[in-house]
Amino acid sequence: MIKPEQWLSNALGKTIIGLYGNTGSNPLVIQPTRKDVEGDFTLVCFGLTKLSGKTPAQTAQEIGDAFCMENPEAGSYNIANGFLNINLTFKFWITYLNGYTADATEPDLNKAPVMIEYSSPNTNKPLHLGHVRNNLLGAAVANIIEASGRKVIKVNLVNDRGIHICKSMIAWQKSGLNETPESSGIKGDHLIGKYYVEFDKALKIQSEPILSKILAGDFIDLDEKSTLKATAIVEKYNQSTAEKKEELKGELKLLANSGTALMKEAAEMLRQWEAGDEATIQLWKTMNGWVYQGFDVTYKRLGVSFDKIYYESQTYLLGKELVDSGLSSGVLYKKEDGSVWIDLTAEGLDHKLLLRSDGTSVYMTQDLGTALLRAEEYHAGNYVYVVGNEQDYHFKVLQLILRKLGYAWADGIFHLSYGMVDLPTGKMKSREGTVVDADDLIDEVILEAKKKSEELGKTETSNSDELTKLYERIGMAALKYFILKVDPKKRMVFNPAESIDINGNTGPFIQYSFARIQSVIRKAHGILDESYNPSSIENEPAHRTLIRTLEQFHETVQASADSYNPSLVANYAYELAKQFNHFYHEFSILKEENKDLASFRLELARKTGQTLEKAMGLLGIEMPERM
């Protein structure tokens, strides 16, 4: 299947060589014709005037006349200034349709693979709505890049260490209940999340009196270092406006937390973990194991998988070797207190800490080490990090440090920065236990799908098992499409009720269009032939438009892969479904008396269905044969 644009480029090249002897030093500029202008493709003729010695309009006229005379596939042309707008014949488009396939591009084995990191959860709570967008973006981008012909490696970096998991462990110990997922009937990640919330509630009770003392100038509960910080902040607090006081109060709350018995226990547990205390490590492994089992269930429901999972507990020390190397080369510098930094002021940034004075690593150090480990393991051409836009600065610094350390592959790092997800009711708040869990959200959209389907009475089956699967497919399509149709860079509001609307720009609308096509195909079986006489099919704008839209599918996939933007594929699928529905309402397939025309329309519907299924599949959405 040769792409029409490629065929046109070859044919126009021959015409221009015939006219002027060569096509010039630059490639021909051919692009789809603007929607408000008649034509399929446009040749930009300004760069060809040196060859013709004429004005752009005269050059376009000369090329248009010769091209149409030499190529029967050329129907007509028109000129707008120096733009040659060419209409290909409807017969050309019918021939193209017959050879068209929505299948993915053949893999390019000469290109280095693309590594995509997504999900990156903490092991102290379940996946939530923000993780849903992260996972859906990562999985969709992986599918789309693979469909464009690149090998993809999907990885996950789990934050399985640190004070956050110690909080859940302390709360679990203090409860004295010895709860397990099996004994409580609570999913593992939800069970750990429950104890994380309980810790935070108990912490608040302990810290509020300490905060009151600090605001009154009493620092008795704080250690020496925290007292120095608190003294300076309180001085600013007493001289600040009401708005600034709220900001400073947040800093004081953190210091008050550090003075509580609970936080001291958690800090001690972290020290025991880092020292390899057997009992602490065993409890940590057990509780993290519960979380992983819970995550696996959610990942399966979301249709998400990984080729490799990294754990911060195994990678957090890797960057120290890089720090030593950077010190030796002079890229990094050490302060008098022993902490290690890098000066990025020449790049318009600041000084970045890479190693604390006590020798412990920070997140940046860990990410540097993990990045080097992956580069040595997989030698990828691109490293895509799917992380929220609050980390824009972090990844800018990560890439810059790796470049300064001499790693050329750092140029392949790309931060797929995405906006947060809100609900119609407002922001999510995880520490207060009001976070929207991914599992609850999935249950809600499936329930919405069930309600809407029952209201419309459109289901073709009464089999309870089939209905359960159908509601799940519709609900998951609603969730995935609603999130993926939005440009990743934009903040968005997810509305479960709106996402399930069968008449809007939604996943269920596209599914319903696909199911309609499958219904027509089933009814046409044994009645219409697969073959037809192309010469008997007259040009009809709606038919032509639908074929032209099919022709844009692979180009859309490539553009989506190049920009790491699944919304291009999502909105393409909606436009194709919308065009098919217009076509379906305007033209009959099964009742058309001209059998050649009916068979042609059936083929057009079949190829449209295949493309919808492929496009939605790239977004991780299953298409039901019946609805």
Steps between C-alpha positions, in 0.01 A plus 500: 500500500676815378396817676320746267733780606803287415351400163426865428853604596648241262266594215551875544875443517491334157290784359734768636809318370330480159435875508820636657757220497506455881293568812747736668712454811210486747229231527157580361265657754171310480232528766129423541289777350334736746138411575371830362668439162405242236761229459658193658865608515687825447840551339678813622660650188693797639821299529474383137509846336880484462452192282214643292617862480136602544272629775366252758152513341638444148718215630196339666302533175776340294548210741123447537444479123785254446414287805133457403596414142747232613298341782146368454471486881503882505142624480539876509699780655467862605752768590504739793800733463798263500309198629400221261196319644451158341186285502563130443228301325242309698622184323843564656343514845297183442819319398668635811212378719529147361867483601460688827571332834499643850773261611805641673816603320768233472759535781812696407777281639761766425355740755595485866214410736300751702479455877189631673473531877151541642288427806776550765277447805579523870443187705306673777165541324291378205525638148278807465348715225832670428663159455219405262592783263869414538449131423261556212734755342804275539328190362343689207825672404677162511237346270510792258880512475505124443236541226724760334774240462720545808579240764376610843617406852242574770639551850368591841701650790329420832566728795517219756724658764507806723307657782159458328499120520635518857192703596269220385716241672493691834122542484452130418718399795320733741156375398580160650251337262751316280268558206581346164316534168363149555383552860349842434361442150667825397710525184870519594574852377180630658592337832840671507339826392257471792788487747679789328189715552472385863862598562437845353191552718690401814793717393271801468374451855857489632635787290230763556604577864864519390409741220317722749810504721725586204276792399522620860882482488536174694731255317546246779379205288745565216862398457773760458493510120120525483500766771728721292271464200185557702643813665571661163160403356305624804680835476387532137154373592444775757589768243306356202164557334214253554567332164871459569427374852308202356799407286741527795260308722531206262877498554450516876257206487775283351734600782226432755451154347870425546463567872225240552558157651346340191740662253794416723388135495465509123844658462648234727334226297652647183843493662442136598399420143813665360708310756346172379312412820352156432158551661453840334600366159265203536201719590588737213512211253171357625307827482648599164404155372137572589521826309648337189220243493249785516681699229499197269121477519461869413756480219312207351170692511668796329661274240848617602820294505877547523804330354706574809435639848773687688484556875645806673624279783734341246598815309517786751873461564604464134553870445777525760753359256397765249549766767853376570576507127357851471715622789812354340427671168417833660141505377379484861632674809502429874412750772675525836225295668570211259188542287544471121344745251496597134498860379238550228482880518664535157198315358255735674428258786650480849733288713365146538571272798604146404632360828413613851768585758436164674571316174139402427365535147208713381240416234711658226799282590282192486352597163847561357610151602182335373530684166857374455399145593223500239723648231758228558235226503293600195692760293174671407485792259241686706410497870148626564393582857123525549481724807273787606593857412592584860828320421590709191799656676624166631526342155655808346773476764534121462569527128738792545708326769534184289616708204759675717620161622567410137211267414395572140191278535355760738390693190241225454328573834149639465269595786141427395361764731127479562248709689315391810153344495217649703144388553194728464505519881857634509854382575596170658664494844693181566627551854152561637366174367276669242707395200307353207632146482546355153298190594207708621513712186498192277202360691318831459543527122390137455192571711429812289530286188250252639252775594527675162465175303194398697345845454551487123403134471752456219668176604464211255528229763337407830773252598625621839867401441505671162335810647757515781785490244324756283450745787865462594613567143276805470601635841871457437464656154327797662779543754795447266370703208388795713850528649698428183305735271645794696845633411731366775633848577157625603348475844164328475177421681377143480120474509384135523143578390613707201756238394228239443282714268434295187438810286806711584875491443531186713634146490149346508397708195793359301427149630138534393610609150723192478223269623267650237753414229529142626123468497490607133777254412315215670176581317680533165662158530384278214314788336771732368817401316838612623599594144349777288561690177680826593411666170131485588549707818433870448675770698317593819659757735404311818660179373812688394523680834483173693776343287715813542458476877605135496807603303600735783509225764864395472614861474304575819661206681845622396426857610368367832815290549730789413328735747422239771139620479227230495228765469577522126399136454201536734356799319573341161286201606217734600510686168500172307206365703312826453558493123387138481179578685427780254571259214280232660203733535535639145562181303359151514715191476261206534212668312709642216377349170832546319690195631840638399430820690367307800810278506725806473323665794528179699875493432525864607313418821719195563825697460358774722421242769847352479655845538279593796592174670871557437495862615309425817717195564803729506326683785445171682126495422315183401226524238183292552347320200154571639355773718 
